[in-house]
């Protein structure tokens, strides 16, 4: 029997997810690719499949999109009910918050990048990035005073993680995490067994 597997797919920041059936690339197969698409995470997500359309394929694609939705509700700071948004809302409370395995791994990896880059990479820049989002929409530079105040609520050293408890806290009130591309570290849309159809 053949396996339908999802390879190297990052549902958060990639616009195309490619499925192979069973192993050849789309360029190497004579089967006309089937395209599935959905608006997700603020963009069109496309899944191309080198296979004939059938119930097993549709089930696997639905599973892939469902996994994308699940990860979106962990990582997206655009979603008011996402895990990362709720974590940001806990900032300044002094209390450690239990984190999912996915979010903890992303934040731990992000902090390692911040240390190696001496702060050039920093997921706590959410207050600043939000000002720039507004500025882009308004087509004018952010107010300098607002930028300076926003910067006071940033700093990767204020993101404290506890690897033993798999939790974390944000030391300064008003901090906002903006994960940007850092969550790609975890997200091979985790081609585990639930994405394999036989």
N, C-alpha and C positions, 0 to 999 in steps of 0.2 A: 504494500500500500504506500501511497505518497503522503508526505507531510506538507501542510500549508504553514509556513513559518514567517514571522515578521522579523526582519533583520534591520539592525542599526537604525531604529526609528526613534526620534526624539519628538514627542507630541507637543512639547511646550514651545519650541522655537523654530521647528522646521515646517515648511509649507507643504512638503511632499513626503509621504511615507510609502516605501516600496516593498511590495510583497513578492516573493519568488515561489514558483511552483514547479518542481520541488526545489531545485538548486540553481538553474541557469538564470542569467541576468535577462532583463527585458530585451536587450539588444540581441541576445543570442537565440531567442526563441521565436518560432514562427506563429505562436498563438498571439492573436491581437489583444493587447492589454485592455482590461476592463477598469474603468475609472469610477471611483466613489469619491464624493466630496461633501464637506460639511463646513459651515461657519463655526469655528471654535477658537477660543483664546484670541479673539480679535483679528483673525485671519481665516483664509480658506485653507482647510487641511484637505489634501488629496491623497488618496491611496490608489496606487496603480498595481494591478494584479495580472500576471501572465498566466491566465487560466480561464476556463470556461465558467460562466456565471452559474452558480448552483446554490442550494440551500446551505451547504457546509461553508462555502466561501462567504456568503452573506452573513452567516453567524460569526465567522472569524473577524470580518470587517466591523460588524457591530460591536464585538468585544474590544477591538482596537480603539474605536471611538469612545466606548464607555471608559476605557482606561485613561484616555486623554481627558475626559471629563473629571475623572477621579483625581488625576494629578493637578488639573486646573484648580480644583477646590482645595488643594494643599498649597500651591505655590503662587497663585495670582493675587497681587495686591489690588487688582481692580474689583475683586469679588468681596463684598462686605462680610460674607460668612466663611471665607476661606481660612484655613489654619494659620497662614502667615499673617493675614490681617488681624485675626484675634490675638495672635502673639504680639503684634505691634501695639495693639490696644492695651496690653498688659504692662507696657513700658512704664518705668518709674514706680511700680508697685512694690518692688523689692522682693517679690515672690517668684520662685522658679516655676516654670510652666512645663508640664510633660509635653514632649514633642513626638510626633510620629517618626518612624524610622527614616522615611524619605526626607522629611524636612530637617531632621537632625543631621543626616549625612550631608545634605546640601550646605547647611550652615557651617558644619565642621570643615568641609572642603573650602568654603568661601573664606573662613577665617585663616586657613592655611595660605590661601592666595594673598590675603591682606598682609600677613606677616612677611611672606616672601617678596611682595612688591612694596613693602614699607608704607602701606596704606593707599597706594595708587588704585588698588582694587578694593572696593568697600561696599558691601550690601546694605549698610546703614544709611546710605545717601538718599534714602527715600524722601525726606523733607525737601531736599534740594532738587531731586529729579522731578518731583511734583510741580515745583515752581517753573521748571523748564518746560514741562508739558503744557502748562497754562500759557507760558510765554510763546511757545510754538503756535498754539491756537490763536492767540491774540496778535501774533506777528510783531512782538516787541520784546526787548530784553527785560528780565525780571528786575524788580525793584532791589537796589543794592542793600538796603536796610533789611528787607525780608530775607535776602540770601544770607546775610550775616547771622541773623537769628536762626535760620534753618540749619546753618552749619554747626551751631551750638548743640544741636540735637543729633549729631552724627558722630561717628568714631567707632571703628570695629572693636576697639578695646572695651567698649561699653556693651558689647554682645558677649555675654558670659555663658559658656556651655558646660554642662556637667555630663561627661561621658559615662559615668557610673549609673546615673539616674536617667540618662537620655532625656535631659531637660535643659532649659535655658532661661535666662532673664535678660531684660534690657534695662540698663541702669538709669537712664535718663528719661523722664516723662516726655511724651511727644515724639519718640523715635518711630520711624517707619522703615520697614525693610523693603527693599526693592531688589529682587533677585536677578533681574535682567537675564543674562545667559548662563548664570552659574548653575542653574538646576539641570543643565544638560549633562552634568557629571553623573547624575543618577539615572537618566531616563532613556534607556534603550527600550522604551515602552515595554520593557522587561520581558521580552519574548519568552516568558516562561510557559509552562505546560498549558495554562489556560488560553494561550494564543496558538495552540497547535491543534489542527483538526486532522483526524485520520479518516 
